Amino acid sequence: MKTYLQIIINHVGEQTPTIILHVGSQKYIFNCSENFMRFQKFNKIKLVQGICFFLTRLSSETLDGLIPNMTLLFCNAMGLQDKIYGPQKLVNMFQDMKSKFYIKCLPYSFLGFETNKLENNKQMSNFLLGINDMASIFGLKYDDQFSNNFFQDKQKANAYLYEKFKQQSLNKNNFLNDARQMINEQGNYQDAEIEVVPIYVQSKSEDVLAYLIKFQKQECKMNKEKLKSFNIPGKMMKEFQQNKQIELDGKIIKLQEVLEDPQPAQQLLIFDCLSEECVKNIINCEDISYTTTQDSFVYAVIHMTPIHILKSHHYELFLKKFDVNTLHIFVNSHIKETQIPQNNHSDTFLHVQATNIIAEQFPENFPKISENTKNYKSESEFYEIELNQLFPYLKNKTISKKNYQLIFNSKQAGQAYQPILSQKNTKKYFLTEEFQSEAEKLKVDLVQEMKSNEFILFDAQIRQNTKNYDPHIYFLGTSCMTPTIFRNNSSILIYEQSLKQGIMLDCGEGTYYQLLNQFGEAECQEVLRNLKLIVLTHAHSDHYLGFQSIVYQRHKAFQTAFNEGKKFFTEEDQLMYIALPWSLAPWYGVVDCYMEKMNCKLIYFQDYNGQNLNDLFNQYNKKPCCDNQVQETELKEQKQFPNEMISKEEEIIKENQESFNEDQNIQDENYNSDEEREDNRRFNAKIRIMQLSNYLKSDQTEIHQLKQDFNQFLLVSLGIQEIKFIPVIHCPQAFGIVFQHTSGIKISYSGDTRPCIEFAQAAEDSDLMIHEGTFNQNMQEHAKYAKHSTAFEAIDIAIQAKAKALVLTHLSKRHSKLDLGDFSDQSIEKNRFIKYRVSQALDHLAFQLSKYSTVPFISKCVHSLFPNQDDEY
């Protein structure tokens, strides 16, 4: 059985990587860092049902890739039988997350290891059950008692599922997913292949676990030399193996006489070390047999340890306790290994290759990623110390490397860390010669266009308007729900470099990675320190699951600058606001309570707009209207605004109608009447809204003061004199944003939405509109169903709003680029607007607002080289 391990590192400086242990077809994943989902294909990871996840701690560094991965697995019905283990607070964290993720948590079972494993009875109550049947999971939405029990506490949730599926559990083995089934009498995880021993190495300030993985002792193989000495005929080998002995020339030869010498069972230690306390605790750990015995041998240790702790005396004592043949793998970007090239950064990633090729032609608009990620004066300043210099007393040592795997069951651990073969990175995704040719043509065309009256007038207008406020716009993520080869989840940075002021619009998973690529580590830290406002437009994971990492890295950036003596930062310097809908309050609360202290100020869109929770409940409580009413409303609005732009209030009524119609399709056995269906829908809505009330302020005087403080902060820290949060037509509690600077510059961002009247009105005369254009025009019906906009619908909105410039973003994974056609069927005015004012965003596209006039042409050139779909690559 092939047993090997991968250490997945996606960028320089990633201290806590994802570690995947493959034992035959079974996978065990230790931590799940950012970008895990995006780079699965590149890292040759094929997910299957029944994965076991183990977390060393509850942090954005260990969890940011897990939540989107859980969501993806749920949507593909692949999360069944998955189990998630970690520190003792893990279960409470996911119980509190239920009001945000609802039924998407249900396939998974969770268990938190107790600090004292002797208290096994206590540990066996610290769990959450899952369900191994998707039809039953979806059916729970229509159970009157589901929401009432599901959100309360873990005991009630587990008891409800036991009682609800008692009969199914009797008829089908493992109908309920129960992480406790894999816990042995010692309180460790154990299956047929491995035993995982959790070791608490820190429990005072933050619970931190190390994991000791014990493999089964391998059966001894036959020794070829010994077999040869007995001269056993090949035709007798089958009988020899079956009977364990054989008679040859009157002599009994026993199987053990020809076997290799028995080898001790191999062990692997995964050590996430945050402090000296971790080192002192693990040195005295009785679970680890540091010296090799007949029964066990620590084959390898993976060290995730900061450089200052690696240099400490206690760490030297720890390392010297191991057998001389143990392999030590260090995950630390500040260590170099002389005999090998440094390859921690993924220059082989296709999006890196593409961006760097584009940057050669358009250096003002795209970064050179491989250079930026270091961004130090010299290599010697980046790598603090050489591996042999740091650990001269270790025989087998190396640093973590990209596209390497550690092979187990090898006699020599030092030779077992090998490159993964068959990396298919040789195909040319961008033909440099072709691109250079296209770029040269563009430059010729651009020179000609710059002589046209339309270009000259637009360029002069935008330069005049931006004299007093001229921010840079960075597109860090431009994909729809699922990230693709070339596009990450949504995020846009508006950054005024001279004033050191930053605003981030949405923050999907992997945003920090994109920011690091955009600026490099040193400048990235400065940008983070100057980030003053994050706006999370709605509660879809591709728009917010990266914010906790950004906030965490921002805190570290301040700490780094303080430690280096660069500057003393006041509380005012460090203040940052997060603007978000009520629906994200539970997620923020979970992050702040269990992962990292956010230390941010919050402003909720609904509070700012003067709403309260009763308004939200009344929306859910509205009686559905008839289809004819909705159709009449749509026809009325189409006369004023093309392409079915309807108002948010009427969309809510339509949503209720769709919800009512959906309920009517449920089998009669669930409800006796339509009235019961409606009562259930309202009851479930009420329960979920009640969960929000645990996180929100209710004192209107306090909310009014928060709004005043926020407005003053915007004016003083960002120069924003007015900001609007506009309800748009997407999921419940989705918003667009419009803000106007004191200079008069107005920028609008739609978030995710169907064409929306209120947004168009609020965004009128925007100097820059950023609007989602998820689909091409041939997918308009799908856009309606998914509550997104086509590119043409977004253009219509911009024209109606009299926007001066439009950037289309949030592309579906079905498209690597948008098809805007030749516009032969469009009006002259619309064609002119598309040609001179409309751009398609691409990850890492950057421009200064005053120089926008060239961006539509650059965007057209760059996208001309992309395939129609990313999966062609």
SEBA-871108 format. One record per residue (C-alpha): residue in three letters; x, z, y. Coordinates in steps of 0.5 Angstrom, whole numbers, plus 500, padded with zeros to 3 digits. Each point is the difference from the previous one (the first is absolute). Layout:
<sites>
ALAXZY
...
</sites>
This chain:
<sites>
MET500500500
LYS503498507
THR501506505
TYR502498507
LEU499503507
GLN500496506
ILE501504507
ILE496496505
ILE503500507
ASN497495505
HIS504501507
VAL507504502
GLY499507501
GLU494501495
GLN502507498
THR494501495
PRO499494496
THR495498494
ILE503501493
ILE497497494
LEU501502493
HIS498494495
VAL500503493
GLY497494496
SER494498503
GLN499507503
LYS502501508
TYR501506503
ILE501500508
PHE503505504
ASN498500507
CYS497494503
SER503498507
GLU498495505
ASN499493498
PHE500501493
MET494496499
ARG502494505
PHE507500496
GLN497501493
LYS501492498
PHE507500503
ASN502506496
LYS497498494
ILE495505499
LYS494499496
LEU495505500
VAL496502494
GLN495505499
GLY502507498
ILE505501505
CYS503507501
PHE502502507
PHE505506502
LEU501502507
THR506504502
ARG496503506
LEU494498505
SER503496505
SER499493503
GLU507498497
THR497502493
LEU493498501
ASP499494505
GLY500495495
LEU496503495
ILE493500504
PRO500493501
ASN502499493
MET495504497
THR495496504
LEU502493498
LEU500503492
PHE493502501
CYS498494503
ASN503496494
ALA497505495
MET507502498
GLY500507502
LEU497503494
GLN504505496
ASP505501506
LYS502507501
ILE504503506
TYR504506500
GLY503504505
PRO501507504
GLN495505499
LYS496498507
LEU499493497
VAL493501498
ASN498503506
MET502494504
PHE497495496
GLN493504500
ASP501500507
MET501493500
LYS493498497
SER496500506
LYS505494502
PHE501496494
TYR493502496
ILE500497493
LYS507497501
CYS502506497
LEU496501494
PRO504496495
TYR506505501
SER502506497
PHE504505504
LEU504506498
GLY504505504
PHE506504497
GLU500507501
THR506503503
ASN500505494
LYS499496494
LEU499507496
GLU493500504
ASN498494496
ASN493502500
LYS500500507
GLN503493500
MET495497495
SER495502506
ASN503496505
PHE498493498
LEU495494502
LEU496496495
GLY500493500
ILE495495497
ASN503494495
ASP494496501
MET499495506
ALA492499499
SER499508500
ILE504501506
PHE496495504
GLY494503497
LEU501507503
LYS499497507
TYR492500498
ASP500507497
ASP497505505
GLN505506498
PHE506496500
SER502501508
ASN498507500
ASN504502494
PHE506495501
PHE502502507
GLN499508499
ASP506502496
LYS504498494
GLN497505495
LYS493498502
ALA502492500
ASN503501493
ALA494504497
TYR496495503
LEU504494497
TYR500504493
GLU492501500
LYS499493503
PHE504497494
LYS499505495
GLN497495495
GLN504494502
SER506504498
LEU498502493
ASN499493499
LYS506497503
ASN507503499
ASN503501507
PHE494498504
LEU502505505
ASN507500503
ASP503507499
ALA508501502
ARG500506496
GLN500497494
MET507498501
ILE502507501
ASN504504495
GLU500508499
GLN506500504
GLY496497506
ASN504493500
TYR498493499
GLN501497493
ASP498494496
ALA502497494
GLU506497504
ILE503505505
GLU499507503
VAL500501507
VAL502507503
PRO498502507
ILE505504503
TYR499503507
VAL506500504
GLN497502507
SER493504501
LYS501504507
SER499494505
GLU498495496
ASP499499492
VAL505495497
LEU501498493
ALA505498496
TYR499496493
LEU504501494
ILE497494495
LYS502502493
PHE500494495
GLN498500493
LYS507500495
GLN501493498
GLU500499492
CYS508498498
LYS501493499
MET504497494
ASN507499501
LYS503493499
GLU507503498
LYS497505495
LEU495495497
LYS506495499
SER504505496
PHE494501495
ASN499493499
ILE493500500
PRO496493498
GLY496498506
LYS494499495
MET500507498
MET500503508
LYS492500500
GLU500505494
PHE506504503
GLN496501506
GLN493502497
ASN503504494
LYS506503505
GLN504499494
ILE503495495
GLU503500493
LEU506495500
ASP505499495
GLY498507497
LYS501503506
ILE494503505
ILE501498507
LYS496504505
LEU498498507
GLN503505504
GLU507498497
VAL499493504
LEU497503506
GLU504501507
ASP501507502
PRO494503503
GLN500500508
PRO497506504
ALA493498503
GLN501497507
GLN497503507
LEU499498507
LEU500504506
ILE497498506
PHE502505506
ASP497499507
CYS504505504
LEU498502507
SER504506501
GLU505505498
GLU495504497
CYS498494495
VAL507500498
LYS501508498
ASN493500496
ILE502494496
ILE507503498
ASN497506497
CYS494496497
GLU500502492
ASP496493499
ILE506496501
SER506500494
TYR505498504
THR505499495
THR499495494
THR498503493
GLN498497494
ASP493500502
SER500498507
PHE504496505
VAL499499508
TYR501493500
ALA499498507
VAL498504507
ILE497497506
HIS502503506
MET495499506
THR504505505
PRO502500507
ILE508498502
HIS501507503
ILE497504493
LEU504495496
LYS507503503
SER498507499
HIS504505496
HIS493501496
TYR499493498
GLU507499498
LEU499506495
PHE493497498
LEU504493498
LYS505504496
LYS495503496
PHE499494496
ASP503496495
VAL506496502
ASN496494497
THR494501504
LEU498494504
HIS499502508
ILE496495504
PHE500502507
VAL494497505
ASN503500507
SER501495505
HIS506504503
ILE504499493
LYS504493498
GLU503498494
THR507496501
GLN500496494
ILE493497501
PRO496497506
GLN495504504
ASN493497498
ASN496506501
HIS496495505
SER496495497
ASP503494504
THR497496493
PHE493502503
LEU496493501
HIS497503507
VAL507502502
GLN503493498
ALA495496504
THR500505506
ASN508499501
ILE499492499
ILE495500506
ALA504505504
GLU506495500
GLN495495504
PHE496505504
PRO504506501
GLU496503506
ASN494500495
PHE502502494
PRO506505497
LYS506499496
ILE498506495
SER506500496
GLU504502506
ASN494505503
THR500504494
LYS507503501
ASN500499508
TYR506505500
LYS507498504
SER504499493
GLU499501493
SER504506500
GLU495503504
PHE495498496
TYR503503493
GLU502507501
ILE504501494
GLU503496494
LEU497502493
ASN507502497
GLN502504506
LEU494504500
PHE500501492
PRO507499498
TYR498505494
LEU494496497
LYS502495495
ASN494496499
LYS496499507
THR497494504
ILE495499506
SER493497499
LYS500493500
LYS495495501
ASN498496494
TYR503504495
GLN498504494
LEU502506496
ILE500499493
PHE499506495
ASN502501493
SER507497502
LYS506504498
GLN503499506
ALA496502506
GLY505498505
GLN499493498
ALA493500499
TYR498499507
GLN500492500
PRO497494505
ILE493498498
LEU501493497
SER496494502
GLN498501507
LYS497494502
ASN502500508
THR504494500
LYS494495501
LYS500498508
TYR494502503
PHE502497507
LEU504494500
THR505501506
GLU501493501
GLU493499501
PHE498506504
GLN506498505
SER497493500
GLU493503502
ALA503504505
GLU504495503
LYS494496501
LEU496506503
LYS505501505
VAL500493502
ASP492500500
LEU500507504
VAL505497505
GLN495494501
GLU494505500
MET503505505
LYS500494505
SER492500499
ASN496502506
GLU496505495
PHE506503497
ILE503501507
LEU494503503
PHE499505494
ASP507502500
ALA500501507
GLN494504500
ILE502505494
ARG507501503
GLN496502507
ASN495505496
THR506503497
LYS505502505
ASN498507500
TYR499501493
ASP503496495
PRO500503493
HIS502497493
ILE495498495
TYR503501493
PHE496498494
LEU502505494
GLY495498495
THR495494500
SER497500493
CYS493502498
MET498506495
THR506498495
PRO507499502
THR503493499
ILE507497499
PHE501499507
ARG494504503
ASN500508500
ASN494504502
SER497500507
SER504503506
ILE502498507
LEU505503505
ILE499499507
TYR506503503
GLU503500508
GLN507500499
SER502502507
LEU495506500
LYS501502493
GLN493500499
GLY497498493
ILE493499497
MET498498493
LEU494497498
ASP498502493
CYS505502495
GLY500497493
GLU504503494
GLY507497501
THR500500507
TYR507505501
TYR503495495
GLN498494505
LEU502504506
LEU507501497
ASN501493498
GLN498498507
PHE504504504
GLY506503495
GLU500508499
ALA503502507
GLU496496504
CYS494502496
GLN501507501
GLU500499508
VAL493496499
LEU497505496
ARG502506505
ASN497495505
LEU493499496
LYS495504504
LEU493497497
ILE498498493
VAL493497500
LEU497499493
THR494496500
HIS496501494
ALA501504493
HIS502494496
SER507502496
ASP503494503
HIS500502507
TYR502507500
LEU504502493
GLY506500504
PHE499504506
GLN502507496
SER507496499
ILE501498507
VAL498507503
TYR505503495
GLN505495501
ARG499502508
HIS501507499
LYS507499496
ALA502495506
PHE499506505
GLN504505495
THR505495499
ALA501498508
PHE500508501
ASN505501494
GLU505495503
GLY499503507
LYS497494504
LYS495503503
PHE496507501
PHE492497499
THR495504503
GLU493501497
GLU497495504
ASP506495498
GLN497501493
LEU493499501
MET496495497
TYR493498499
ILE496497494
ALA494497502
LEU495499494
PRO493500497
TRP497506497
SER500497493
LEU508501500
ALA499507502
PRO501503493
TRP506495498
TYR503503506
GLY498507498
VAL503499493
VAL507497503
ASP501506505
CYS498505495
TYR504498493
MET505495502
GLU503501507
LYS498503507
MET498494504
ASN500504507
CYS496495503
LYS494500505
LEU494497497
ILE495496504
TYR494497496
PHE497494502
GLN492503500
ASP502506504
TYR503496505
ASN494495500
GLY495507501
GLN498499493
ASN498506495
LEU499501492
ASN493500501
ASP500492503
LEU504499494
PHE495503495
ASN494496504
GLN504494498
TYR500501493
ASN493503500
LYS497493504
LYS494497496
PRO502493497
CYS497494504
CYS497494497
ASP505494499
ASN496496505
GLN501505506
VAL508499498
GLN499492500
GLU496500507
THR506505503
GLU505495497
LEU497494503
LYS499503507
GLU507502500
GLN503493498
LYS497497506
GLN504504504
PHE506501496
PRO502495494
ASN502501493
GLU495506499
MET503505505
ILE495506499
SER500507503
LYS502506497
GLU494503500
GLU496495497
GLU506499495
ILE499508498
ILE492498498
LYS503494496
GLU504504496
ASN495505499
GLN495494497
GLU506498496
SER501507497
PHE493501499
ASN499493496
GLU506502496
ASP497506498
GLN494496498
ASN505497495
ILE501507496
GLN497501494
ASP493503500
GLU503506495
ASN504502506
TYR494501505
ASN492501499
SER499497507
ASP503496506
GLU499507504
GLU504503495
ARG506495501
GLU499501508
ASP501507499
ASN506500496
ARG503495505
ARG499505505
PHE502506496
ASN507497498
ALA501498508
LYS498507502
ILE505503495
ARG506495502
ILE498502508
MET500507499
GLN507499497
LEU502497506
SER497506504
ASN506505497
TYR505496504
LEU497498507
LYS499504506
SER492502502
ASP501503507
GLN499495505
THR503503505
GLU507500496
ILE499493498
HIS499498508
GLN506504501
LEU504496495
LYS497493503
GLN503502507
ASP506502497
PHE501494496
ASN498495506
GLN505504504
PHE506499495
LEU498493499
LEU501499508
VAL506504500
SER504498494
LEU498493499
GLY497498507
ILE493498497
GLN495501505
GLU494498495
ILE499500492
LYS494498496
PHE498501493
ILE495495498
PRO496501494
VAL500493496
ILE497497494
HIS504502494
CYS500506496
PRO496506502
GLN504503506
ALA505494501
PHE502499508
GLY504495504
ILE504502506
VAL501498507
PHE504503505
GLN502498507
HIS507502504
THR500502507
SER504494501
GLY493496498
ILE503498493
LYS494500495
ILE502500493
SER494500494
TYR500501493
SER494498495
GLY503504494
ASP495497494
THR494497502
ARG495495500
PRO499496507
CYS497506504
ILE497499507
GLU502507502
PHE507499499
ALA500493503
GLN497504507
ALA505505500
ALA506496499
GLU497495505
ASP506497504
SER506503495
ASP507498502
LEU501500492
MET495501495
ILE502501493
HIS494498495
GLU500500493
GLY499493497
THR500502492
PHE497494498
ASN500492501
GLN494497502
ASN498497493
MET499508498
GLN495502505
GLU495502495
HIS505504497
ALA502503507
LYS493502501
TYR499504493
ALA507503502
LYS498502507
HIS506496502
SER501494505
THR503493499
ALA505497505
PHE495496503
GLU496506501
ALA505504504
ILE502494504
ASP493500502
ILE500507502
ALA506499504
ILE497494504
GLN494504501
ALA504506503
LYS504495504
ALA506503497
LYS507497503
ALA503500493
LEU498502493
VAL504502494
LEU497499493
THR502505494
HIS498504494
LEU500494496
SER497500493
LYS505499494
ARG496494498
HIS504497506
SER507500502
LYS498497507
LEU493498503
ASP498492500
LEU498499508
GLY499493498
ASP501494505
PHE494502504
SER497493501
ASP493503499
GLN502505506
SER499499507
ILE506499505
GLU499507503
LYS501503493
ASN505496497
ARG504501506
PHE499508499
ILE502499493
LYS506496502
TYR503504506
ARG497507499
VAL499502492
SER506502495
GLN500502493
ALA503507499
LEU506501495
ASP503506498
HIS506502505
LEU498495505
ALA501503507
PHE500497507
GLN500503507
LEU493499503
SER503496506
LYS503495495
TYR493499496
SER500493502
THR505497495
VAL497505494
PRO494495498
PHE505494499
ILE505505496
SER495502496
LYS498493498
CYS507498498
VAL501506496
HIS493500496
SER501493499
LEU505502494
PHE496505497
PRO496497493
ASN493501501
GLN500506495
ASP505505499
ASP499500493
GLU503493499
TYR507504501
</sites>
